[in-house]
Amino acid sequence: MIPVISFIGHHNAGKTRLLTRLVETLTERGLRVGAAKHAPHVIVADTPGSDSQLLREAGAHRMLLLGSDSAVLTWTHPAGKDLEPEIQRLFCDCDLVLIEGLKHGPFPKIEVFRRTGKIPQEPLAGDIDVIAVVSDAAIALPDGTASFSPRNREAIADFLEMRFLSR
């Protein structure tokens, strides 16, 4: 099984910045890293009447849009359907997969926490089961929860390798 880890946190906590740096670090170590972004408010829609939309409506199980140097794969994913088998199939050539978001998903979670803005926010750790928190803020964490500075991506990468890739 390919390890899948969700990085969760409040809006503007720095999840994308951290994941970008982690992907770079893990890739430099020779790992093949898959990445996914949970975007429940984004609607992936084909332009009405387009060839891709017609093929999907005709019943294509998956639809691949091929550009000159990139591609986008779409398919219907019913709400509530088990995501793990899909992730395993789609990222079968990866060593691990990092997901941004999916805080209520089935995967182990690492919270990225930063106090921002005028609205006081509290960590999700404690309300949501997390294995680690990445934060510069002094916060109380549940027993056994690892803690990392967002500036120490090497330590976070070490944690991921030790916890999920040690064979």
Buried (B, 14 or more C-beta within 10 A) or exposed (E): EBBBBBBBBBEEBBBBEBBEBBBEBBEEBEBEBBBBEBEEEEEEEBEEEEEBBEBBEEEBEEBEEEEEEEEEEBEEEEEEEEBEEEBBEBBEEBBBBBBBBBBEBEBBBBBBBBBEEEEEBEBBBBEEEBBBBBBEEEBEBEEEBBEBEBEEBEBBBBBBBEBBEEE
